[in-house]
């Protein structure tokens, strides 16, 4: 086989691998809750709050979300390695750097979300999951399904946001 044919076959293999990798990437919003795939928890009549079945459900939900985020990080690393090139055109380089910057910011947000997920999984293991950090009241199943990493009840979260707005507004006049 000639050298040209070997190079041509190698290029075909690389292109085919990239095409398969792109096809295998799911088209979903990684920041959306995995509840869309698993489905909402259906509480049974008279069921105690944060029963074993509820804790098991939320543990499964959080673990799925965590695994999805970790998979996305792996895909990003592969993508950035494959797409890294030193383009001769400054505009192409700038575009690539901008895309990589956006991707890295997204991964940083996911890193912070992973910390919250790990914290929620720890709270499940300790028996504190589903209860407000400030008041000790129940957070509620609907809120936890909307935001499984929530640590505050709706009322406590609203109080915190109201206080943040008040202090932020009063600080603005000194700038």
GROMACS elastic network, one bead per residue, 0.5 to 0.9 nm:
[ bonds ]
;  ai    aj funct       b0    kb
    1     4     6  0.83279   500
    1     5     6  0.64797   500
    1     6     6  0.69216   500
    2     5     6  0.54132   500
    2     6     6  0.65050   500
    2     7     6  0.88546   500
    3     6     6  0.52072   500
    3     7     6  0.62909   500
    3     8     6  0.86508   500
    4     7     6  0.51758   500
    4     8     6  0.61115   500
    4     9     6  0.86781   500
    5     9     6  0.61523   500
    5    10     6  0.85649   500
    6     9     6  0.52026   500
    6    10     6  0.61705   500
    6    11     6  0.86576   500
    7    10     6  0.50969   500
    7    11     6  0.61883   500
    7    12     6  0.86662   500
    8    11     6  0.51860   500
    8    12     6  0.62872   500
    8    13     6  0.88036   500
    9    12     6  0.50750   500
    9    13     6  0.63134   500
    9    14     6  0.87733   500
   10    13     6  0.51737   500
   10    14     6  0.63518   500
   10    15     6  0.87339   500
   11    14     6  0.51409   500
   11    15     6  0.61885   500
   11    16     6  0.85800   500
   12    15     6  0.51399   500
   12    16     6  0.60786   500
   12    17     6  0.85926   500
   13    16     6  0.50815   500
   13    17     6  0.61286   500
   13    18     6  0.86613   500
   14    17     6  0.51552   500
   14    18     6  0.62801   500
   14    19     6  0.86521   500
   15    18     6  0.51963   500
   15    19     6  0.61815   500
   15    20     6  0.86877   500
   16    19     6  0.50556   500
   16    20     6  0.61938   500
   16    21     6  0.86124   500
   17    20     6  0.51524   500
   17    21     6  0.61754   500
   17    22     6  0.86959   500
   18    21     6  0.50175   500
   18    22     6  0.61899   500
   18    23     6  0.86224   500
   18    82     6  0.87717   500
   19    22     6  0.52084   500
   19    23     6  0.62250   500
   19    24     6  0.86952   500
   20    23     6  0.50957   500
   20    24     6  0.61734   500
   20    25     6  0.88561   500
   21    24     6  0.52087   500
   21    25     6  0.65529   500
   21    75     6  0.89392   500
   22    25     6  0.54302   500
   22    26     6  0.87142   500
   23    26     6  0.77859   500
   25    28     6  0.89574   500
   25    72     6  0.88891   500
   25    75     6  0.81710   500
   26    29     6  0.89857   500
   28    31     6  0.87719   500
   28    32     6  0.81391   500
   29    32     6  0.55124   500
   29    33     6  0.87010   500
   30    33     6  0.77242   500
   30    34     6  0.84923   500
   30    65     6  0.83105   500
   30    68     6  0.72720   500
   30    69     6  0.67299   500
   30    72     6  0.78376   500
   30   110     6  0.85010   500
   31    34     6  0.87505   500
   31    65     6  0.88204   500
   31    69     6  0.84713   500
   31   110     6  0.77099   500
   31   113     6  0.86346   500
   32    35     6  0.82826   500
   32    36     6  0.81158   500
   32    65     6  0.88940   500
   33    36     6  0.66245   500
   33    37     6  0.85936   500
   33    61     6  0.83591   500
   33    62     6  0.88122   500
   33    65     6  0.69082   500
   33   145     6  0.83307   500
   33   146     6  0.74671   500
   33   147     6  0.74710   500
   33   148     6  0.79524   500
   34    37     6  0.54654   500
   34    38     6  0.63973   500
   34    39     6  0.81939   500
   34    61     6  0.64784   500
   34    62     6  0.80444   500
   34    64     6  0.68458   500
   34    65     6  0.57040   500
   34    68     6  0.85957   500
   35    39     6  0.50261   500
   35    40     6  0.61178   500
   35    41     6  0.88952   500
   35    61     6  0.67749   500
   35    65     6  0.88598   500
   35   145     6  0.71915   500
   35   146     6  0.82837   500
   36    39     6  0.55816   500
   36    40     6  0.78692   500
   38    41     6  0.88629   500
   38    60     6  0.89906   500
   38    61     6  0.72955   500
   39    42     6  0.89972   500
   40   142     6  0.89511   500
   40   145     6  0.68928   500
   41    54     6  0.75452   500
   41    57     6  0.72144   500
   41    58     6  0.87037   500
   41   141     6  0.81559   500
   41   142     6  0.89761   500
   41   145     6  0.77587   500
   43    46     6  0.84640   500
   43    47     6  0.66983   500
   43    54     6  0.80493   500
   43   141     6  0.86271   500
   44    47     6  0.53632   500
   44    48     6  0.89029   500
   47    50     6  0.86880   500
   47    51     6  0.71510   500
   48    51     6  0.55017   500
   49    54     6  0.77873   500
   49   130     6  0.84605   500
   49   138     6  0.80171   500
   49   140     6  0.82808   500
   49   141     6  0.82741   500
   50    53     6  0.77342   500
   50    54     6  0.53636   500
   50    55     6  0.58186   500
   50   127     6  0.89044   500
   50   129     6  0.78116   500
   50   130     6  0.67832   500
   50   141     6  0.86059   500
   51    54     6  0.52113   500
   51    55     6  0.62063   500
   51    56     6  0.85353   500
   52    55     6  0.51186   500
   52    56     6  0.60061   500
   52    57     6  0.85415   500
   53    56     6  0.50179   500
   53    57     6  0.61231   500
   53    58     6  0.87163   500
   54    57     6  0.50359   500
   54    58     6  0.62520   500
   54    59     6  0.85033   500
   54   141     6  0.88142   500
   55    58     6  0.52143   500
   55    59     6  0.59913   500
   55    60     6  0.84964   500
   55   124     6  0.67328   500
   55   129     6  0.80293   500
   55   130     6  0.88808   500
   56    59     6  0.50955   500
   56    60     6  0.61376   500
   56    61     6  0.85844   500
   56   124     6  0.89018   500
   57    60     6  0.51548   500
   57    61     6  0.61443   500
   57    62     6  0.86622   500
   58    62     6  0.59946   500
   58    63     6  0.83439   500
   58   121     6  0.86297   500
   58   124     6  0.84096   500
   58   144     6  0.84309   500
   58   145     6  0.82608   500
   58   148     6  0.72308   500
   59    62     6  0.52182   500
   59    63     6  0.59724   500
   59    64     6  0.84889   500
   59   120     6  0.85586   500
   59   121     6  0.64535   500
   59   124     6  0.72080   500
   60    63     6  0.51467   500
   60    64     6  0.60948   500
   60    65     6  0.86047   500
   61    64     6  0.52574   500
   61    65     6  0.62752   500
   61    66     6  0.86609   500
   61   148     6  0.80047   500
   62    65     6  0.50634   500
   62    66     6  0.60634   500
   62    67     6  0.86015   500
   62   117     6  0.62675   500
   62   118     6  0.83591   500
   62   120     6  0.78265   500
   62   121     6  0.70913   500
   62   148     6  0.70811   500
   62   149     6  0.81419   500
   63    66     6  0.50065   500
   63    67     6  0.61335   500
   63    68     6  0.85676   500
   63   117     6  0.80331   500
   63   118     6  0.88026   500
   63   121     6  0.79747   500
   64    67     6  0.51622   500
   64    68     6  0.61524   500
   64    69     6  0.86698   500
   65    68     6  0.51240   500
   65    69     6  0.62861   500
   65    70     6  0.87271   500
   65   114     6  0.87415   500
   65   117     6  0.80766   500
   66    69     6  0.52046   500
   66    70     6  0.62764   500
   66    71     6  0.86856   500
   66   113     6  0.86783   500
   66   114     6  0.63235   500
   66   117     6  0.67383   500
   66   118     6  0.80995   500
   67    70     6  0.50738   500
   67    71     6  0.61272   500
   67    72     6  0.85802   500
   68    71     6  0.51423   500
   68    72     6  0.62431   500
   68    73     6  0.87989   500
   69    72     6  0.50331   500
   69    73     6  0.63541   500
   69    74     6  0.88171   500
   69   107     6  0.88466   500
   69   110     6  0.67679   500
   69   111     6  0.84624   500
   69   113     6  0.88035   500
   69   114     6  0.75106   500
   70    73     6  0.50946   500
   70    74     6  0.64328   500
   70    75     6  0.87859   500
   70   110     6  0.88586   500
   70   114     6  0.85453   500
   71    74     6  0.51354   500
   71    75     6  0.63241   500
   71    76     6  0.87195   500
   72    75     6  0.50339   500
   72    76     6  0.62044   500
   72    77     6  0.87661   500
   72   107     6  0.85078   500
   73    76     6  0.50619   500
   73    77     6  0.63667   500
   73    78     6  0.88051   500
   73   107     6  0.68243   500
   73   110     6  0.85354   500
   74    77     6  0.52424   500
   74    78     6  0.64232   500
   74    79     6  0.86231   500
   75    78     6  0.51964   500
   75    79     6  0.60125   500
   75    80     6  0.85607   500
   76    80     6  0.59888   500
   76    81     6  0.84706   500
   76   103     6  0.77045   500
   76   104     6  0.86110   500
   76   107     6  0.83226   500
   77    80     6  0.52694   500
   77    81     6  0.62067   500
   77    82     6  0.86089   500
   78    81     6  0.52115   500
   78    82     6  0.61007   500
   78    83     6  0.85158   500
   79    82     6  0.51574   500
   79    83     6  0.59197   500
   79    84     6  0.82572   500
   80    83     6  0.52343   500
   80    84     6  0.57294   500
   80   100     6  0.73242   500
   81    84     6  0.54291   500
   81    85     6  0.88361   500
   82    85     6  0.82778   500
   83    96     6  0.86025   500
   84    96     6  0.81456   500
   85    93     6  0.82345   500
   85    96     6  0.85640   500
   86    89     6  0.87895   500
   86    92     6  0.89246   500
   86    93     6  0.68390   500
   87    90     6  0.71509   500
   87    91     6  0.86499   500
   87    92     6  0.60957   500
   87    93     6  0.55020   500
   87    96     6  0.88285   500
   88    91     6  0.88154   500
   88    92     6  0.76626   500
   88    93     6  0.75242   500
   89    92     6  0.53516   500
   89    93     6  0.64511   500
   89    94     6  0.87593   500
   90    93     6  0.50523   500
   90    94     6  0.60690   500
   90    95     6  0.85688   500
   91    94     6  0.50394   500
   91    95     6  0.61258   500
   91    96     6  0.85861   500
   92    95     6  0.50976   500
   92    96     6  0.61728   500
   92    97     6  0.86057   500
   93    96     6  0.51089   500
   93    97     6  0.61104   500
   93    98     6  0.84921   500
   94    97     6  0.50968   500
   94    98     6  0.60317   500
   94    99     6  0.85846   500
   95    98     6  0.50575   500
   95    99     6  0.61860   500
   95   100     6  0.85969   500
   96    99     6  0.51126   500
   96   100     6  0.61209   500
   96   101     6  0.84757   500
   97   100     6  0.50556   500
   97   101     6  0.59483   500
   97   102     6  0.85473   500
   98   101     6  0.50227   500
   98   102     6  0.62182   500
   98   103     6  0.86053   500
   99   102     6  0.51732   500
   99   103     6  0.61840   500
   99   104     6  0.86200   500
  100   104     6  0.60624   500
  100   105     6  0.85859   500
  101   104     6  0.50974   500
  101   105     6  0.61842   500
  101   106     6  0.85914   500
  102   105     6  0.51550   500
  102   106     6  0.62456   500
  102   107     6  0.86995   500
  103   106     6  0.50703   500
  103   107     6  0.62621   500
  103   108     6  0.86778   500
  104   108     6  0.61517   500
  104   109     6  0.87020   500
  105   109     6  0.63761   500
  105   110     6  0.86612   500
  106   109     6  0.51591   500
  106   110     6  0.63021   500
  106   111     6  0.86795   500
  107   111     6  0.60715   500
  107   112     6  0.86855   500
  108   112     6  0.64331   500
  108   113     6  0.86411   500
  109   112     6  0.51964   500
  109   113     6  0.62509   500
  109   114     6  0.86694   500
  110   114     6  0.60452   500
  110   115     6  0.86737   500
  111   114     6  0.50356   500
  111   115     6  0.65137   500
  111   116     6  0.89186   500
  112   115     6  0.51860   500
  112   116     6  0.65832   500
  112   117     6  0.88166   500
  113   116     6  0.50567   500
  113   117     6  0.61913   500
  113   118     6  0.86268   500
  113   149     6  0.85607   500
  114   118     6  0.60866   500
  114   119     6  0.84544   500
  115   118     6  0.51387   500
  115   119     6  0.61152   500
  115   120     6  0.86325   500
  116   120     6  0.61552   500
  116   121     6  0.86324   500
  116   149     6  0.60403   500
  116   150     6  0.86555   500
  117   120     6  0.50310   500
  117   121     6  0.61987   500
  117   122     6  0.86021   500
  117   148     6  0.80895   500
  117   149     6  0.59462   500
  118   121     6  0.50424   500
  118   122     6  0.61763   500
  118   123     6  0.86323   500
  118   149     6  0.89924   500
  119   122     6  0.50411   500
  119   123     6  0.62355   500
  119   124     6  0.87374   500
  119   149     6  0.79637   500
  120   124     6  0.63102   500
  120   125     6  0.87691   500
  120   128     6  0.88883   500
  120   129     6  0.66507   500
  120   148     6  0.77922   500
  120   149     6  0.56732   500
  120   150     6  0.81098   500
  120   151     6  0.82020   500
  121   124     6  0.50795   500
  121   125     6  0.64241   500
  121   126     6  0.87404   500
  121   129     6  0.80439   500
  121   149     6  0.88482   500
  122   125     6  0.50702   500
  122   126     6  0.61768   500
  122   127     6  0.85350   500
  122   128     6  0.85632   500
  122   129     6  0.82789   500
  123   127     6  0.58956   500
  123   130     6  0.84454   500
  124   127     6  0.51090   500
  124   128     6  0.60811   500
  124   130     6  0.82276   500
  125   128     6  0.78503   500
  125   129     6  0.81399   500
  126   129     6  0.76973   500
  127   130     6  0.86760   500
  128   131     6  0.61311   500
  128   132     6  0.87139   500
  128   133     6  0.88080   500
  129   132     6  0.84502   500
  129   139     6  0.89804   500
  129   151     6  0.80577   500
  130   137     6  0.85338   500
  130   138     6  0.59916   500
  130   139     6  0.54087   500
  130   140     6  0.69083   500
  130   141     6  0.79214   500
  130   144     6  0.72866   500
  130   148     6  0.88859   500
  130   150     6  0.80494   500
  130   151     6  0.74472   500
  130   152     6  0.87320   500
  130   153     6  0.87949   500
  131   134     6  0.88769   500
  131   135     6  0.81146   500
  131   136     6  0.53947   500
  131   137     6  0.54473   500
  131   139     6  0.52917   500
  131   140     6  0.81747   500
  131   151     6  0.70934   500
  131   152     6  0.73602   500
  131   153     6  0.74689   500
  132   135     6  0.54983   500
  132   137     6  0.53212   500
  132   138     6  0.61708   500
  132   139     6  0.57391   500
  132   150     6  0.84208   500
  132   151     6  0.55537   500
  132   153     6  0.52609   500
  132   156     6  0.78717   500
  133   136     6  0.58216   500
  133   137     6  0.82890   500
  133   151     6  0.58565   500
  133   152     6  0.58099   500
  133   153     6  0.82349   500
  134   137     6  0.82687   500
  134   151     6  0.85853   500
  134   152     6  0.68198   500
  134   153     6  0.83934   500
  134   156     6  0.70944   500
  135   138     6  0.87326   500
  135   152     6  0.81595   500
  135   153     6  0.80538   500
  135   156     6  0.75684   500
  136   139     6  0.86238   500
  136   152     6  0.88215   500
  136   153     6  0.87306   500
  137   140     6  0.88945   500
  137   152     6  0.87714   500
  137   153     6  0.70850   500
  138   141     6  0.86805   500
  138   152     6  0.88892   500
  138   153     6  0.68218   500
  139   142     6  0.85445   500
  139   143     6  0.66634   500
  139   144     6  0.70182   500
  139   150     6  0.79288   500
  139   151     6  0.76823   500
  139   152     6  0.64439   500
  139   154     6  0.69661   500
  140   143     6  0.55180   500
  140   144     6  0.62709   500
  140   145     6  0.86922   500
  140   153     6  0.74182   500
  140   154     6  0.86367   500
  141   144     6  0.50658   500
  141   145     6  0.60286   500
  141   146     6  0.85687   500
  142   145     6  0.51264   500
  142   146     6  0.62614   500
  142   147     6  0.85679   500
  143   146     6  0.50594   500
  143   147     6  0.59466   500
  143   148     6  0.75338   500
  143   150     6  0.76360   500
  143   153     6  0.80182   500
  143   154     6  0.75849   500
  144   149     6  0.71115   500
  144   150     6  0.63267   500
  145   148     6  0.54932   500
  146   150     6  0.88250   500
  147   150     6  0.55298   500
  148   151     6  0.87890   500
  150   153     6  0.77622   500
  151   157     6  0.88360   500
  152   155     6  0.79324   500
  152   156     6  0.58003   500
  152   157     6  0.57062   500
  153   156     6  0.52597   500
  153   157     6  0.61260   500
  153   158     6  0.86016   500
  154   157     6  0.51355   500
  154   158     6  0.61542   500
  154   159     6  0.86745   500
  155   158     6  0.51140   500
  155   159     6  0.62262   500
  155   160     6  0.86644   500
  156   159     6  0.50773   500
  156   160     6  0.61915   500
  156   161     6  0.86598   500
  157   160     6  0.50804   500
  157   161     6  0.61742   500
  157   162     6  0.85458   500
  158   161     6  0.51258   500
  158   162     6  0.60411   500
  158   163     6  0.85611   500
  159   162     6  0.51121   500
  159   163     6  0.61766   500
  159   164     6  0.86175   500
  160   163     6  0.51788   500
  160   164     6  0.61964   500
  160   165     6  0.87205   500
  161   164     6  0.50027   500
  161   165     6  0.62141   500
  161   166     6  0.86361   500
  162   165     6  0.51630   500
  162   166     6  0.62233   500
  162   167     6  0.87275   500
  163   166     6  0.50575   500
  163   167     6  0.61741   500
  163   168     6  0.83817   500
  164   167     6  0.53260   500
  164   168     6  0.59044   500
  164   169     6  0.84454   500
  165   168     6  0.50814   500
  165   169     6  0.59684   500
  165   170     6  0.85607   500
  166   169     6  0.52574   500
  166   170     6  0.62737   500
  166   171     6  0.86887   500
  167   170     6  0.51549   500
  167   171     6  0.61423   500
  167   172     6  0.87483   500
  168   171     6  0.51795   500
  168   172     6  0.64414   500
  169   172     6  0.53177   500
  169   173     6  0.74441   500
  170   173     6  0.60754   500
  170   174     6  0.78395   500
  171   174     6  0.57009   500
  171   175     6  0.72474   500
  172   175     6  0.55028   500
